[in-house]
Amino acid sequence: MAATLGYVPARHEASTRCFRLGHVTRCRIVIALSSAELLVSVRFSSCDAQHSRCWTDPVSGMDRYGSDTEAEEQEGLLQNQARGARPERGEEGHTGSTPGPHRVLDVEDVRHHTPACCSVRYGLALISCFGFFVVYALRVNLSVAMVDMLNATDQVNHSASVCQPSQPRVKNNHTANVYNWDSETQGWILGSFFYGYIFTQVLGGYLASRYGAKWLMGLGILGTVVFTLLTPVAADLGPGYLIAVRILEGIGEGVTFPAMYAMWAAWAPPLERSRLLTISFTGAQLGTVIALPLSGEICYYLDWTWIFYIFGMVGLVWFVLWALLVSNSPSDHPRISEREKHYICSSLESEVSRELGPVPWRSIVTCGPLWAIVVAHFSYNWTFYTLLTLLPTYMNDVLGFSIQQNGLLSALPYLGCGLLAVLGGQLADYLRETCKYRTVVVRKAFSLAGMVGPAVFLVAAGYTGCNYVLAVGFLTLSSSLGGLSASGFNINHLDIAPSYAGILLGITNTFATIPGMVGPVIARALTKNNTMAEWQMVFYISATINLLGAAFYTLVGRGTVQPWAVPKRRPLQD
């Protein structure tokens, strides 16, 4: 059974007329409203019968029964219209507004009556944004804490090329322990998180697709919160224990992005994907922006242990909200309106399979567009994770900023990244929906801007010497432009295989986690003396990898649902 349904709130009376032609029964349900009529076209068919569709003739208002070919064309028009390719109004057989008292409302009509304000789908975007705020706050807090955890009198003397402090440093008499860790040990501690993070990427996507994303993501972050609270104890026990705790934190966080992609596959209408996903994942930038300077202040006024206690408590608050307010899909949500539920489900009907069959692993691993995302994601993350873990160290050891200045200035690049990610999402959907640009064109354009731009300004930052303004400015521009990639390759998984988006994200994020594992280790191995020349080499490596990834994605990337990912329709029953 299939139906085209439009909804207009008003008093109504319903009548039904059915006709039987061969194996096909066609019914026309007319609901008379005070100001208009609601038409519901319903078809019933046996499994071996050909399917026809009943709709209203736009001129006469009489029932018109099309042939099989016409029915398929009509369904294709509906699918195209849901993706933004609107047919000309008034053309026969099209489902737009029609003159006369009868009107069939389609997905596009419902969308205009389903505002974003106070909607459940945008509420999900905000609470998931808070979730990724917690995820990244727990991930980056060690980068600032590390500066205050080290015994300053035991550190390697700076080279003459290192900048002098911009202002005298004040050392507070804190009671927290400090440690004598060399640069190699620091690199292993900062990179250890990603050794756990990489293990649960594909598994997280698979579990979320099979069993739902809500509790997988919630419990994953809750586990990370618990181990964050244990971090000061682990550090006192020794670097090996701290590395083990960070690995366990990574295992918990590893499921978050695949789980959220799987959830958005059920919640994000195609023409709102860029908006919803950029709002959701901007929490990562917000977590970085707020956690870095706040960690610096906490270190200054309290001590480094309170960084982990305070952000751990924030994570517990998020978990309670997530458990109470979120559902796996619109059909499971107890407070969603019928109109919004119909809009979301109708817009995703032709893309997402309600019953996920066996995962087509062979088709997935041989999919060229997926490998384009893998390469782009790996390349972008090399720069992103290098700066994420080592920028506070660079600010302290090279530019000479105090712990308070360090946190604030290290956060500026990610503030710009978050702002451009949100604005880029709005622009990307505007280009697709209003300007009718193809999805693949938009994704590649935003990926190029979000990868080439950062590479250029990152290299430039290495040649600013001790000009603090230029150094911080170029690093900020580099990371800010990277935010545009959030509307590029970063959400391309939902374009090529929405039913398997969580699994695809798990695959790409597995490869994209490798830079977080080896990047800090390589960077600290190259910067033992903290000279400008050593850091220039780090920046050159990151920029080169970024450019290669952008070029590969431009050549191989695609923007349409792949044949193996198209949901198979079940035969209609009598």
Secondary structure by P-SEA (a helix, b strand, c coil): cbbbbbbbbccbbbbbbbbbcccbbbbbbbbbcccbbbbbbbbbbcccbbbbbbbbccccccbbbbcaaaaaaaaaaaaaaaaccccccccccccccccccbbbbcaaaaaaaccccccaaaaaaaaaaaaaaaaaaaacaaaaaaaaaccccccccccccccccccbbbbccccbbbbbccaaaaaaaaaaaaaaaaacaaaaaaaaaccccaaaaaaaaaaaaaaaaaaaaaaaacaaaaaaaaaaaaaaacaaaaaaaaaaaacccccaaaaaaaaaaaaaaaaaaaaaaaaaaaaacccccaaaaaaaaaaaaaaaaaaccccccccccccccaaaaaaaaaaacccccccccccaaaaaaacaaaaaaaaaaaaaaaaaaaaaccaaaaacccccccaaaaaaaaaaaaaaaaaaaaaaaaaaaaaaccccccaaaaaaaaaaaacaaaaaaaaaaaacccaaaaaaaaaaaaaaaacccccccccccccccccaaaaaaaaaaaaaacccccaaaaaaaacccccaaaaaaaaaaaaaaaaaaaaaaaaccccccccccccccccccc
